[in-house]
Structures are given as structure tokens and as C-alpha cells.
Amino acid sequence: EISAAVLQKLKGEAERYLGESVQQAVITVPAYFNDAQRQATKDAAHRRPRGAAHHQRAHRGRARLRARQ
């Protein structure tokens, strides 16, 4: 839950900085992460914080977030 909250906070900060909705982001993990750590990162990207709607697609330790408008 903490990782999901951090990702949502980063998305919000990026949107405020850019002045527009963030449609995609790539989340990378260090090469030394094991499979459980990679999966935990993907799971965090899947979690929907209260009131937020997003879609996640994962690819080899990277997760793409797409915010629905």
C-alpha cells in the first residue's frame, strides 16, 4: 500500500509540474530486484488509491500507467 501511495503521489506531482494529465509512465526496478520484489512493484502499480482510476500494463519489470480521463 505504501508503494502504491508513493506512485500516486509522484503522478500527482508530475501532473502539477507539467500542468497536464500524465497519460503514461515507465516504472523501472533495479537489476538486483528478485522476482518477488518485481511483482510487488507491479502490484503497487495495479492498486487503485481511493478515488483514482488507472490502468496498468507490465513488461519485464516495467509498468506503464495510463490515467483515464
C-alpha distances in whole Angstrom, upper triangle without the diagonal:
4,5,5,6,9,10,11,12,14,15,17,18,20,21,23,24,26,27,26,23,21,22,21,19,19,16,18,17,20,23,22,19,19,18,15,14,15,13,10,10,12,9,7,10,11,8,10,9,11,15,14,16,15,17,16,18,18,21,21,18,18,16,18,16,19,19,21,23
4,5,5,6,9,10,10,12,14,15,16,18,20,21,22,24,25,25,22,21,22,21,18,18,15,17,16,18,21,21,18,19,19,16,14,15,15,11,11,13,11,8,11,13,10,12,10,13,16,15,17,17,18,17,20,19,22,22,18,18,17,18,17,20,19,22,24
4,5,5,6,9,10,11,12,14,15,16,18,20,21,22,24,23,21,18,19,18,15,15,12,13,13,15,18,18,15,16,16,14,11,12,12,9,7,10,9,6,8,11,9,11,11,14,17,15,16,15,16,14,17,16,18,18,15,14,13,15,14,17,17,20,23
4,5,5,6,9,10,11,12,14,15,17,18,20,21,22,21,18,16,17,16,14,14,12,14,14,18,21,21,18,19,18,16,14,14,13,10,8,10,8,4,6,8,6,8,7,11,13,11,13,12,13,12,15,15,18,19,16,15,12,13,12,14,14,17,20
4,5,5,6,9,10,11,12,14,15,17,18,20,21,20,18,16,18,17,15,16,14,17,17,20,23,23,20,22,21,19,17,17,16,13,12,13,12,8,9,11,9,9,7,10,12,11,13,13,15,15,18,18,21,22,19,18,15,16,14,16,15,18,20
4,5,5,6,9,10,10,12,14,15,16,18,20,19,17,15,17,16,14,14,12,14,14,17,21,21,18,20,21,19,16,16,16,13,11,13,13,9,10,13,11,12,10,13,15,13,15,15,16,15,18,18,20,21,17,16,14,15,14,16,16,19,21
4,5,5,6,9,10,11,12,14,15,16,18,17,15,12,14,12,10,11,9,12,13,16,19,20,18,20,20,18,15,15,15,13,10,11,11,8,7,10,10,10,10,13,15,12,13,12,13,12,15,15,17,18,15,13,11,11,10,12,12,16,18
4,5,5,6,9,10,11,12,14,15,16,15,13,11,13,13,11,13,12,15,17,20,23,24,21,23,23,21,19,18,18,15,13,13,13,10,9,11,10,9,7,10,11,9,11,10,12,12,16,17,19,21,18,16,13,13,10,12,11,14,15
4,5,5,6,9,10,11,12,14,15,15,13,12,15,15,13,15,14,17,18,21,24,25,23,25,25,23,20,20,20,18,15,16,16,12,12,15,13,12,10,12,13,11,14,13,16,16,19,20,22,23,20,18,16,16,13,15,13,16,18
4,5,5,6,9,10,10,12,14,14,12,10,13,12,10,12,11,14,16,18,22,23,21,24,24,23,20,19,20,17,14,16,16,13,12,15,14,14,13,15,16,13,15,14,16,15,18,18,20,21,18,16,14,14,12,14,13,16,18
4,5,5,6,9,10,10,12,11,9,7,10,10,8,11,11,15,17,20,23,25,23,25,25,24,21,20,20,18,15,15,16,13,11,14,14,13,12,14,14,11,12,11,13,13,16,17,19,21,19,16,13,12,9,10,9,13,14
4,5,5,6,9,10,10,10,9,8,12,13,12,15,15,18,20,23,27,28,26,28,28,27,24,23,23,21,18,19,19,16,14,16,15,14,12,14,13,11,13,13,15,16,19,20,23,25,22,19,17,15,13,13,11,14,14
4,5,5,6,9,10,11,11,10,13,14,13,15,15,18,20,23,26,28,26,29,29,28,25,24,24,22,19,20,21,18,16,19,18,17,15,17,17,15,17,16,18,19,21,22,24,26,23,20,18,17,15,15,14,17,17
4,5,5,6,8,9,9,7,11,11,10,13,14,16,19,22,25,27,25,28,28,28,24,23,24,23,19,20,21,18,16,19,19,18,17,19,18,15,17,15,17,17,19,20,22,24,21,18,17,15,13,13,13,16,16
4,5,5,6,5,5,6,10,11,11,15,16,19,22,25,28,30,28,31,30,30,27,25,26,24,21,21,22,19,17,19,19,17,16,18,16,14,15,14,17,18,20,21,23,26,24,20,18,16,13,13,11,13,13
4,6,5,7,8,10,13,15,15,18,19,22,24,27,30,32,30,33,33,32,29,28,29,27,24,24,25,22,20,22,21,20,18,19,18,16,18,17,20,21,23,25,27,29,27,23,21,19,17,16,14,17,16
4,6,8,10,10,14,15,15,17,18,21,24,26,29,31,30,33,33,33,29,28,29,27,24,25,26,23,21,24,23,22,21,22,21,19,20,19,22,22,24,25,27,28,26,23,21,19,18,18,16,19,18
4,5,8,8,12,13,13,16,18,21,24,26,29,32,30,33,33,33,30,28,29,28,25,25,26,23,21,23,24,22,21,23,21,19,20,19,20,21,23,24,26,28,26,22,21,18,16,16,15,17,16
4,7,9,12,15,16,19,21,24,27,29,32,35,33,36,36,35,32,31,31,30,27,27,28,25,22,24,24,22,21,22,20,18,19,19,21,22,24,26,28,30,28,25,23,20,18,16,15,16,15
4,6,9,12,14,17,19,23,26,29,32,34,32,35,34,34,31,29,29,28,25,25,26,23,20,22,22,20,20,21,18,16,16,16,18,19,21,24,25,28,26,23,21,17,15,13,11,13,11
4,6,9,11,15,17,21,24,27,30,32,30,32,31,31,28,26,26,25,22,21,22,20,17,18,19,17,17,18,16,13,13,12,14,16,18,20,23,25,24,20,18,15,12,10,8,9,8
4,6,8,11,13,17,20,23,26,28,26,29,28,28,25,23,23,22,19,18,20,18,14,16,17,16,16,18,16,13,13,11,12,13,15,17,19,22,20,17,14,11,9,7,7,10,10
4,7,11,13,17,20,23,26,28,26,28,27,27,25,22,22,22,19,17,19,17,14,15,17,15,17,19,17,13,12,9,10,11,12,15,17,20,19,15,13,9,7,5,5,8,9
4,7,10,13,17,20,22,25,23,25,24,24,22,19,19,19,16,15,17,16,12,14,16,16,17,20,19,15,13,10,10,9,10,12,14,16,16,12,9,6,5,5,7,10,12
4,6,10,13,16,19,21,20,22,21,21,19,16,17,17,14,13,15,14,10,13,15,16,17,20,19,16,15,11,11,10,10,11,12,14,13,9,8,5,5,7,10,13,15
4,6,10,13,15,18,16,19,18,19,16,14,15,15,12,11,14,13,10,13,16,17,18,22,22,18,17,14,13,10,10,9,10,11,10,6,6,5,7,10,13,16,19
4,7,10,13,15,13,16,15,16,13,10,12,12,8,9,12,11,9,12,14,16,17,21,22,18,18,14,13,11,11,9,10,10,8,5,5,7,8,12,14,18,21
4,7,9,12,10,13,13,14,12,9,12,12,9,10,13,13,11,15,17,19,20,24,25,22,21,18,17,14,13,10,10,9,6,5,7,10,12,16,18,22,24
4,6,8,7,10,11,12,9,7,10,11,8,10,13,12,12,15,17,20,21,25,26,23,23,20,19,16,15,12,11,10,6,7,10,13,15,18,21,24,27
4,5,6,9,11,13,10,9,13,13,11,13,16,16,16,19,21,24,24,28,30,27,27,24,23,19,19,15,14,12,9,10,13,16,19,22,25,28,31
4,6,8,10,13,11,10,13,15,13,15,18,18,18,21,23,26,27,31,33,30,29,26,25,21,19,16,14,11,9,11,15,18,21,24,27,30,33
4,6,10,11,9,10,13,14,13,16,18,18,19,22,24,27,28,32,34,31,31,28,26,23,22,18,17,13,11,14,17,20,23,27,29,32,35
4,7,8,6,6,10,10,10,12,14,15,16,18,20,23,24,28,30,28,27,25,23,20,19,16,15,12,9,12,15,18,20,24,26,30,33
4,6,5,6,9,10,11,13,14,16,17,19,20,24,25,29,31,29,28,26,24,20,19,16,15,12,10,13,16,20,22,25,28,31,34
4,5,5,6,9,10,11,12,14,15,16,18,22,24,27,30,27,26,24,22,18,17,13,13,10,9,12,14,18,20,24,26,29,32
4,5,5,6,9,10,10,12,14,15,16,20,22,25,28,25,25,23,21,18,17,14,15,13,11,14,15,18,20,24,26,28,32
4,5,5,6,9,10,11,13,14,15,19,20,24,26,24,24,21,20,17,17,14,14,12,9,12,13,17,18,22,24,27,30
4,5,5,6,9,10,11,13,15,18,20,23,25,23,22,19,18,14,14,10,11,9,6,9,10,14,16,19,22,24,28
4,5,5,6,9,10,10,12,16,18,22,24,21,20,18,16,13,12,10,11,10,8,10,10,14,15,19,21,23,27
4,5,5,6,9,10,11,14,16,19,22,19,19,17,16,13,14,12,14,13,10,12,11,15,15,19,20,23,26
4,5,5,6,9,10,13,15,19,21,18,18,15,14,11,12,10,12,11,8,9,8,11,12,16,18,21,24
4,5,5,6,9,12,14,18,20,17,16,13,12,8,9,7,9,10,7,8,6,9,10,14,16,18,22
4,5,5,6,10,12,16,18,15,15,13,12,9,11,10,13,13,11,11,10,12,12,15,16,18,22
4,5,5,9,10,14,16,13,14,12,12,10,12,11,14,15,12,12,10,12,11,14,15,17,21
4,6,8,10,14,15,12,11,9,9,6,9,9,12,14,11,10,7,8,7,10,12,14,18
4,6,9,13,14,11,10,8,7,6,9,9,13,15,13,12,9,10,9,11,12,14,17
4,6,9,11,9,9,9,9,9,12,13,17,18,16,15,12,13,11,13,13,14,18
4,6,8,6,6,7,9,10,14,15,19,21,19,18,14,14,11,12,11,12,15
4,6,5,8,9,12,13,17,18,22,24,21,20,16,16,13,14,12,14,16
4,6,9,11,14,16,20,22,25,27,25,23,20,19,16,16,14,15,16
4,7,10,14,16,20,22,26,28,26,24,21,19,16,15,12,12,13
4,7,10,13,16,19,22,25,23,21,17,16,12,11,9,9,11
4,7,10,14,17,20,23,22,19,16,14,10,9,7,6,9
4,7,10,13,17,20,18,16,12,10,7,6,5,6,9
4,7,10,14,17,16,14,10,8,6,5,7,7,11
4,7,10,13,12,10,7,6,5,6,9,11,14
4,7,10,11,9,6,5,7,8,12,13,17
4,7,7,6,4,6,9,11,15,17,20
4,6,5,6,8,12,14,18,20,23
4,5,8,11,14,17,21,23,26
4,7,10,13,17,20,22,26
4,7,10,13,16,19,22
4,6,10,13,16,19
4,7,10,13,16
4,6,10,13
4,6,9
4,6
4
